[in-house]
Each structure stands twice: as C-alpha cells, then as structure tokens.
Amino acid sequence: MTDAWFDPRALRDGQYATDANLAARQSIYTYQSSPADLPALVLDRAALRGDETVADVGCGNGRYLATLSARGHRGLVVGVDLSVGMLRAAGTGALVAGDAAALPLRSGSVDVALAMHMLYHVPDPATAVRELRRVTRPDGRVLVVLNGADHLSELHALLNRRGPSRLDLDAGAALLAVEFPSVTREDLRSELIIPDATPIEAYAASLPSASTPPALPPGPYRIRTHTGVLVASARSLAAR
C-alpha cells in the first residue's frame, strides 16, 4: 500500500483537499512555551530587499504568502501547490496548481524559492530539489524548512504511533548539498506545553488513517519541537 504521506493523489484529494487537516496541526503550535512566528523568522533569513520574485512551492494555506504581503513585498510572489483546495485557502494573488517535481515555472525565473515543510511529501525529493535549483536564478537562494528526527517524539509516543519515516532535517541538508555549493543550517528547538488532551485528539484526527487515540494520562503535556531552516545558494560562500 502506498504511504498516504507520499501519494500525490491521496494528498491532493484527501489529506489536503482543504486546509482543515493542516490547520488542525498548525494550531498545536499555539502552545509553544516561547511563541515564535516561523514565517517571519524564515523570511528574515531570506534577506529580501522587497523587489525579488519569490516562489512559495507547496504554499499550503498561504502563511508565508500572507507574511510577504503584510511586509509590503513589491516583487512578484507566486504560490504553487498540488492542491486546488489549498490554493483556495491561500487566498488571492498569483497562485498556480503544480507538482514540485515538475514546476510550472521557467528556468531561472525566481530570485528566492521557498519549500516550507513540504519536501517530505514528495515521492522523489531529489527531483524536487533539482526543480528548485532549475527555477532559481544563479545568484538566487532556496530556503527549505524541515523537521528534525526527534520532532514531536513525545506526541508520537502519547498516540502510540511511530513518527513518520519522512525526509528529515539531516537528510534534507545532505540532499541540498548535492545541488548547491553553499548550504547553511539553523536549528530551532522549542517545547509545547499542552494543558489537556483536546488539542492532541484534534491533531490525531487530522492525520492520514486517523484512528481514535488511546486514553491519555492527565495533562499538561510537554512535547519537544525541532525544526530547521536550510538556506541554499548556487554561489559558494567564497564567491560572495
């Protein structure tokens, strides 16, 4: 049986037919002990002037697109997602339905490409990384966000589920290094403090093949998070 996390049709027509499941999982981060605005933090690392062409590949429900808009970004911003339902949730603007493995963008047409929490859904991540390199100008940048292997490990234990065997931060950094001479990495670690079982049950219900979670011990629950930002450039650090 095909893993639902990697099956484009299952993702497009099921898990991400709308943004309801994604929004349920995003909401759990409201319980961070040290709240952080991840889209703002990541876009700070992009060092944008404000006039660049930006492509958000796998834009989902548009959190990064919204942050760019709120910052008054003047350059063209394009959101690409496999799911038309996700694009509807992302709102208005330049939105294109497309596959990360065959991007509907011209070679060298963007200054900055974003791939936020999405490479682990692509059946062949190496192909998607090559596509990101193709559409990005030689002096441009690609930003990738992935999770560490230990991300939400306590949550998976509570639900009696193994963490998904998906592309993690270490593997993603190695994959980018094959295509880009310069890859920098920043790890972001935090903790969720969840007061009761309700958010965990909603999280479990949002997952593929959702089942009733086991009886949970009383809260609060302390759950570690581990995410990382990878910034890849076709220009080596020595050439800058």
C-alpha positions in Angstrom: 0.0 0.0 0.0 1.3 3.5 -0.8 2.1 5.6 2.2 -0.5 8.4 2.3 2.2 11.0 3.1 3.9 10.4 -0.2 0.9 9.7 -2.6 0.3 12.8 -4.6 -3.3 11.9 -5.4 -4.1 11.0 -1.8 -2.6 14.2 -0.6 -4.4 16.3 -3.2 -7.8 14.7 -3.0 -7.8 13.6 0.6 -5.4 14.9 3.3 -5.1 18.3 1.6 -8.3 18.7 -0.3 -8.9 21.6 2.0 -6.7 23.2 4.6 -8.7 21.7 7.6 -6.2 19.0 8.4 -3.2 21.3 8.0 -4.8 24.0 10.1 -5.5 21.4 12.9 -1.8 20.5 13.0 -0.7 24.1 12.8 -2.9 25.1 15.8 -0.9 22.9 18.1 2.0 25.3 17.9 -0.1 28.0 19.8 1.1 26.1 22.9 4.8 26.9 22.4 6.4 27.8 25.6 8.3 30.6 23.7 6.0 31.6 20.9 7.7 32.2 17.6 6.4 33.5 14.2 8.0 30.9 12.0 7.1 32.5 8.6 8.6 35.8 9.8 11.7 34.1 11.2 12.3 32.2 8.0 11.7 35.2 5.7 14.2 37.2 7.8 16.8 34.6 6.7 15.9 35.2 3.1 17.4 38.7 3.4 14.8 40.2 1.0 15.2 43.7 -0.4 11.5 43.7 -1.3 11.6 43.6 -5.1 12.5 40.0 -5.7 10.4 37.4 -7.5 9.5 34.8 -4.8 8.0 31.3 -5.4 6.5 29.5 -2.5 6.4 25.9 -3.6 3.9 23.8 -1.6 2.4 27.1 -0.3 -0.4 25.3 1.5 -2.8 27.7 3.1 -0.6 30.7 2.5 1.0 31.6 5.8 4.3 32.7 4.1 2.4 34.4 1.3 0.4 36.4 3.9 3.6 37.4 5.7 5.2 38.6 2.5 2.0 40.6 1.7 1.9 42.1 5.3 5.6 43.2 4.9 4.7 45.0 1.7 6.8 42.9 -0.6 6.8 44.6 -4.0 8.1 41.9 -6.2 6.1 39.2 -7.9 5.1 36.4 -5.4 3.8 33.1 -6.8 2.2 30.4 -4.7 2.4 26.8 -6.1 0.6 23.9 -4.6 -0.6 20.5 -5.8 -4.0 21.0 -4.2 -6.5 23.5 -5.7 -8.3 23.3 -2.3 -5.1 24.6 -0.6 -4.8 27.4 -3.1 -8.4 28.4 -2.4 -7.4 28.6 1.3 -4.3 30.6 0.4 -6.5 33.4 -1.0 -5.9 35.7 -3.9 -2.8 36.5 -5.9 -0.6 34.7 -8.3 -1.5 31.1 -7.4 -0.7 28.1 -9.6 -1.6 24.4 -9.3 1.5 22.4 -9.9 3.8 19.5 -8.9 7.0 20.2 -7.1 8.7 17.5 -9.3 7.7 19.4 -12.5 7.3 23.0 -11.5 5.2 25.2 -14.0 7.9 27.9 -13.8 10.5 29.0 -16.3 14.2 28.1 -15.6 15.9 30.9 -13.7 12.7 32.9 -13.2 12.7 33.4 -9.4 15.1 35.1 -7.1 14.0 33.2 -4.0 12.3 29.8 -3.8 10.6 28.6 -0.6 9.9 24.9 0.2 8.3 25.0 3.6 7.6 21.7 5.3 6.8 20.1 2.0 9.8 18.1 0.7 8.9 15.2 2.9 5.6 14.8 0.9 7.4 14.5 -2.5 7.9 10.8 -3.6 11.3 11.7 -5.0 12.7 14.7 -3.0 15.9 14.8 -5.1 13.9 15.6 -8.2 12.1 18.4 -6.4 15.4 19.9 -5.2 16.7 19.8 -8.8 13.5 21.7 -9.8 14.1 24.3 -7.1 17.6 24.7 -8.4 16.3 25.0 -12.0 13.8 27.7 -11.4 16.1 29.8 -9.2 18.5 32.3 -10.7 22.2 31.5 -10.4 22.6 34.3 -7.8 19.3 33.4 -6.0 18.5 31.4 -2.9 16.4 28.4 -1.9 15.0 28.2 1.6 13.8 24.8 2.9 12.2 24.1 6.3 12.1 20.5 7.6 11.8 18.8 11.0 14.5 17.0 13.0 14.1 13.3 13.5 13.2 13.9 17.2 10.4 16.5 16.4 7.2 15.8 18.4 8.6 12.5 19.6 6.7 12.7 22.9 3.4 13.3 21.0 4.0 10.3 18.8 4.6 8.2 22.0 1.3 9.5 23.5 -0.5 8.4 20.4 1.2 5.0 20.2 2.4 6.0 16.7 5.8 5.9 15.2 7.0 9.2 13.8 6.5 9.2 10.0 9.6 7.9 8.1 9.9 11.1 6.1 12.7 13.3 4.9 14.2 14.9 8.0 16.5 17.9 8.5 19.7 15.9 8.3 18.7 14.2 5.1 17.4 17.4 3.6 20.7 19.2 4.2 22.6 16.4 2.6 20.2 16.4 -0.4 20.6 20.2 -0.9 24.4 19.9 -0.7 24.3 17.7 -3.8 22.9 20.5 -5.9 24.1 23.7 -4.2 27.7 24.6 -3.3 26.6 26.6 -0.2 24.1 25.3 2.3 23.7 26.9 5.8 21.6 25.4 8.5 19.9 26.8 11.6 18.2 24.5 14.1 15.2 25.8 16.0 14.2 24.0 19.2 11.3 24.7 21.5 8.7 23.0 23.6 4.9 22.7 23.6 3.1 22.8 26.9 -0.4 21.5 26.2 -2.8 21.8 29.1 -5.2 19.0 28.2 -6.0 16.2 25.7 -8.3 18.1 23.4 -5.6 19.6 21.1 -3.8 16.3 20.9 -7.0 14.5 19.9 -7.6 17.1 17.2 -4.1 16.6 16.0 -4.5 12.8 15.8 -7.8 13.2 13.9 -6.1 15.2 11.3 -3.6 12.5 10.4 -3.9 10.1 7.5 -5.6 6.8 8.6 -6.8 8.6 11.7 -7.9 6.4 14.5 -9.2 7.1 18.0 -6.2 7.9 20.1 -5.5 5.8 23.2 -6.7 7.0 26.6 -4.3 9.8 27.6 -2.9 10.5 31.0 -3.9 13.8 32.6 -2.2 16.9 31.2 -0.3 19.1 30.9 1.9 17.5 28.2 5.4 18.7 27.5 6.4 18.0 23.9 9.7 19.0 22.2 9.8 20.5 18.8 12.8 20.6 16.5 12.6 22.4 13.1 15.4 23.8 11.0 15.9 26.3 8.2 18.2 25.5 5.3 19.4 28.3 3.1 20.9 27.0 -0.2 22.7 29.2 -2.8 24.3 28.4 -6.1 27.0 30.8 -5.2 29.6 29.5 -2.8 30.4 31.5 0.3 33.9 32.2 -1.1 32.4 33.8 -4.2 30.3 36.4 -2.3 
